[in-house]
Amino acid sequence: MIIIFSYWYATLEPSYPGEDLFMAGLGLMVAIFVSLVAFLTCLFVIVPINSYQRIHPTKKIIS
């Protein structure tokens, strides 16, 4: 999603003459930030849990 939002941000053009693109650009920047935070959360929360379960298959982390 970050790649898609970055592409939209890089190719952002006005729909009609005189359109202010500030809010559209700001919205895409927020979308990129939210996607990045979601990616990092999954990376540092889900991946270590799966790795721990492979090493210790009999122990449960979440009951």
PASEDREN-798450 format. One record per atom (N, C-alpha, C, O, CB): residue number from 1; atom name; x, y, z. Coordinates in steps of 0.02 Angstrom, whole numbers, always signed. Glycine has a CB too. Layout:
<recs>
NUM, CA, X, Y, Z .
...
</recs>
This chain:
<recs>
1, N, +41, -59, +0 .
1, CA, +0, +0, +0 .
1, C, +43, +63, +0 .
1, O, +26, +114, -30 .
1, CB, -46, -1, +60 .
2, N, +100, +58, +33 .
2, CA, +144, +116, +35 .
2, C, +167, +135, -35 .
2, O, +172, +194, -52 .
2, CB, +205, +103, +80 .
3, N, +180, +84, -76 .
3, CA, +202, +97, -144 .
3, C, +146, +130, -185 .
3, O, +158, +177, -223 .
3, CB, +224, +31, -178 .
4, N, +85, +106, -176 .
4, CA, +28, +135, -212 .
4, C, +17, +208, -191 .
4, O, +8, +251, -234 .
4, CB, -36, +94, -199 .
5, N, +17, +221, -125 .
5, CA, +7, +289, -101 .
5, C, +64, +335, -124 .
5, O, +53, +393, -140 .
5, CB, +2, +290, -25 .
6, N, +125, +309, -125 .
6, CA, +182, +349, -147 .
6, C, +175, +366, -222 .
6, O, +191, +422, -243 .
6, CB, +249, +312, -135 .
7, N, +152, +318, -261 .
7, CA, +141, +331, -333 .
7, C, +87, +384, -342 .
7, O, +96, +430, -383 .
7, CB, +122, +266, -369 .
8, N, +32, +377, -306 .
8, CA, -21, +428, -310 .
8, C, +5, +497, -291 .
8, O, -12, +547, -322 .
8, CB, -80, +409, -265 .
9, N, +47, +499, -238 .
9, CA, +75, +563, -216 .
9, C, +120, +593, -269 .
9, O, +119, +653, -281 .
9, CB, +113, +554, -150 .
10, N, +161, +550, -300 .
10, CA, +209, +575, -350 .
10, C, +173, +598, -414 .
10, O, +198, +642, -449 .
10, CB, +259, +520, -367 .
11, N, +116, +568, -430 .
11, CA, +81, +586, -492 .
11, C, +19, +628, -479 .
11, O, -26, +630, -522 .
11, CB, +62, +522, -530 .
12, N, +15, +660, -423 .
12, CA, -43, +700, -404 .
12, C, -49, +762, -449 .
12, O, -3, +802, -454 .
12, CB, -39, +722, -330 .
13, N, -106, +768, -482 .
13, CA, -119, +824, -526 .
13, C, -189, +851, -511 .
13, O, -233, +813, -490 .
13, CB, -112, +804, -600 .
14, N, -201, +915, -523 .
14, CA, -268, +942, -511 .
14, C, -320, +916, -560 .
14, O, -305, +905, -619 .
14, CB, -266, +1019, -514 .
15, N, -381, +906, -535 .
15, CA, -436, +883, -578 .
15, C, -463, +939, -621 .
15, O, -487, +928, -677 .
15, CB, -493, +854, -536 .
16, N, -459, +1000, -595 .
16, CA, -483, +1058, -632 .
16, C, -435, +1116, -618 .
16, O, -399, +1115, -568 .
16, CB, -556, +1076, -611 .
17, N, -433, +1165, -661 .
17, CA, -386, +1221, -652 .
17, C, -400, +1258, -586 .
17, O, -458, +1273, -570 .
17, CB, -391, +1270, -710 .
18, N, -348, +1272, -550 .
18, CA, -354, +1310, -488 .
18, C, -366, +1266, -427 .
18, O, -375, +1293, -372 .
18, CB, -409, +1359, -495 .
19, N, -368, +1201, -434 .
19, CA, -379, +1158, -377 .
19, C, -318, +1158, -331 .
19, O, -261, +1153, -355 .
19, CB, -396, +1085, -399 .
20, N, -330, +1164, -266 .
20, CA, -276, +1164, -218 .
20, C, -262, +1092, -198 .
20, O, -306, +1056, -174 .
20, CB, -294, +1207, -155 .
21, N, -201, +1070, -208 .
21, CA, -183, +1000, -195 .
21, C, -154, +989, -125 .
21, O, -131, +934, -110 .
21, CB, -133, +977, -247 .
22, N, -154, +1041, -84 .
22, CA, -124, +1035, -18 .
22, C, -157, +980, +24 .
22, O, -122, +938, +53 .
22, CB, -128, +1102, +19 .
23, N, -223, +981, +28 .
23, CA, -258, +932, +70 .
23, C, -253, +861, +41 .
23, O, -248, +813, +79 .
23, CB, -332, +951, +77 .
24, N, -253, +855, -24 .
24, CA, -245, +790, -56 .
24, C, -175, +762, -41 .
24, O, -168, +703, -24 .
24, CB, -257, +794, -132 .
25, N, -125, +805, -46 .
25, CA, -57, +783, -30 .
25, C, -49, +766, +43 .
25, O, -15, +718, +60 .
25, CB, -8, +837, -49 .
26, N, -80, +806, +86 .
26, CA, -76, +792, +158 .
26, C, -110, +726, +174 .
26, O, -85, +687, +215 .
26, CB, -108, +849, +198 .
27, N, -168, +714, +144 .
27, CA, -203, +651, +155 .
27, C, -162, +591, +132 .
27, O, -161, +539, +166 .
27, CB, -269, +651, +119 .
28, N, -128, +597, +75 .
28, CA, -86, +542, +52 .
28, C, -26, +532, +98 .
28, O, -5, +475, +109 .
28, CB, -63, +555, -19 .
29, N, +2, +586, +124 .
29, CA, +57, +579, +172 .
29, C, +35, +543, +235 .
29, O, +72, +501, +261 .
29, CB, +86, +648, +189 .
30, N, -24, +559, +260 .
30, CA, -52, +525, +318 .
30, C, -63, +452, +302 .
30, O, -49, +408, +344 .
30, CB, -117, +559, +341 .
31, N, -89, +437, +243 .
31, CA, -101, +368, +223 .
31, C, -35, +329, +220 .
31, O, -32, +271, +240 .
31, CB, -136, +365, +155 .
32, N, +17, +360, +194 .
32, CA, +83, +328, +192 .
32, C, +108, +314, +262 .
32, O, +135, +260, +276 .
32, CB, +135, +372, +153 .
33, N, +100, +362, +308 .
33, CA, +123, +354, +377 .
33, C, +84, +298, +412 .
33, O, +114, +257, +446 .
33, CB, +114, +420, +415 .
34, N, +18, +297, +403 .
34, CA, -23, +245, +435 .
34, C, -5, +176, +408 .
34, O, -1, +128, +446 .
34, CB, -98, +259, +424 .
35, N, +6, +171, +343 .
35, CA, +26, +107, +313 .
35, C, +94, +84, +339 .
35, O, +104, +25, +352 .
35, CB, +28, +113, +237 .
36, N, +140, +131, +347 .
36, CA, +206, +114, +374 .
36, C, +202, +90, +446 .
36, O, +234, +41, +464 .
36, CB, +252, +175, +369 .
37, N, +162, +123, +487 .
37, CA, +154, +102, +557 .
37, C, +122, +33, +560 .
37, O, +143, -9, +600 .
37, CB, +111, +154, +595 .
38, N, +71, +20, +519 .
38, CA, +39, -45, +518 .
38, C, +89, -99, +496 .
38, O, +89, -154, +524 .
38, CB, -21, -45, +471 .
39, N, +129, -85, +446 .
39, CA, +180, -133, +423 .
39, C, +230, -148, +478 .
39, O, +246, -206, +490 .
39, CB, +216, -106, +362 .
40, N, +256, -96, +511 .
40, CA, +305, -107, +564 .
40, C, +275, -144, +623 .
40, O, +309, -185, +654 .
40, CB, +334, -41, +586 .
41, N, +212, -130, +640 .
41, CA, +179, -164, +695 .
41, C, +174, -238, +679 .
41, O, +190, -280, +721 .
41, CB, +110, -135, +708 .
42, N, +152, -255, +620 .
42, CA, +148, -325, +600 .
42, C, +217, -357, +599 .
42, O, +225, -415, +620 .
42, CB, +114, -332, +531 .
43, N, +266, -321, +576 .
43, CA, +333, -348, +571 .
43, C, +362, -365, +639 .
43, O, +392, -418, +648 .
43, CB, +378, -299, +535 .
44, N, +353, -320, +688 .
44, CA, +384, -330, +753 .
44, C, +340, -364, +804 .
44, O, +363, -379, +859 .
44, CB, +405, -265, +780 .
45, N, +276, -378, +788 .
45, CA, +232, -413, +835 .
45, C, +216, -483, +810 .
45, O, +224, -531, +847 .
45, CB, +168, -373, +845 .
46, N, +194, -489, +748 .
46, CA, +172, -553, +722 .
46, C, +231, -599, +706 .
46, O, +229, -658, +723 .
46, CB, +131, -543, +659 .
47, N, +283, -573, +675 .
47, CA, +340, -615, +656 .
47, C, +375, -645, +716 .
47, O, +390, -705, +715 .
47, CB, +390, -573, +615 .
48, N, +390, -608, +770 .
48, CA, +422, -640, +828 .
48, C, +377, -693, +861 .
48, O, +403, -743, +886 .
48, CB, +441, -586, +879 .
49, N, +311, -683, +861 .
49, CA, +267, -733, +891 .
49, C, +271, -798, +851 .
49, O, +276, -852, +880 .
49, CB, +194, -708, +894 .
50, N, +270, -793, +785 .
50, CA, +275, -853, +743 .
50, C, +343, -887, +751 .
50, O, +347, -948, +752 .
50, CB, +263, -836, +670 .
51, N, +396, -848, +757 .
51, CA, +463, -876, +767 .
51, C, +467, -912, +835 .
51, O, +497, -965, +839 .
51, CB, +517, -821, +763 .
52, N, +438, -882, +887 .
52, CA, +439, -912, +953 .
52, C, +400, -978, +952 .
52, O, +421, -1026, +984 .
52, CB, +410, -864, +1005 .
53, N, +345, -980, +917 .
53, CA, +304, -1041, +915 .
53, C, +340, -1096, +876 .
53, O, +329, -1155, +891 .
53, CB, +237, -1027, +884 .
54, N, +381, -1080, +828 .
54, CA, +419, -1131, +793 .
54, C, +473, -1160, +838 .
54, O, +488, -1220, +835 .
54, CB, +451, -1102, +730 .
55, N, +504, -1118, +880 .
55, CA, +557, -1142, +924 .
55, C, +528, -1182, +982 .
55, O, +555, -1233, +1002 .
55, CB, +598, -1083, +951 .
56, N, +472, -1158, +1011 .
56, CA, +439, -1190, +1068 .
56, C, +367, -1208, +1049 .
56, O, +321, -1173, +1068 .
56, CB, +440, -1144, +1130 .
57, N, +358, -1264, +1013 .
57, CA, +290, -1279, +988 .
57, C, +240, -1298, +1042 .
57, O, +180, -1293, +1031 .
57, CB, +294, -1334, +937 .
58, N, +263, -1320, +1101 .
58, CA, +216, -1342, +1153 .
58, C, +192, -1284, +1197 .
58, O, +139, -1289, +1228 .
58, CB, +247, -1394, +1197 .
59, N, +229, -1229, +1199 .
59, CA, +210, -1172, +1240 .
59, C, +162, -1127, +1203 .
59, O, +171, -1114, +1143 .
59, CB, +271, -1132, +1263 .
60, N, +111, -1102, +1237 .
60, CA, +64, -1056, +1207 .
60, C, +78, -985, +1233 .
60, O, +85, -976, +1294 .
60, CB, -9, -1077, +1221 .
61, N, +80, -937, +1189 .
61, CA, +91, -869, +1208 .
61, C, +23, -838, +1229 .
61, O, +18, -806, +1281 .
61, CB, +123, -828, +1151 .
62, N, -26, -849, +1187 .
62, CA, -93, -822, +1200 .
62, C, -139, -880, +1213 .
62, O, -145, -926, +1172 .
62, CB, -120, -778, +1141 .
63, N, -172, -879, +1272 .
63, CA, -215, -936, +1288 .
63, C, -287, -925, +1268 .
63, O, -329, -968, +1278 .
63, CB, -213, -951, +1362 .
</recs>
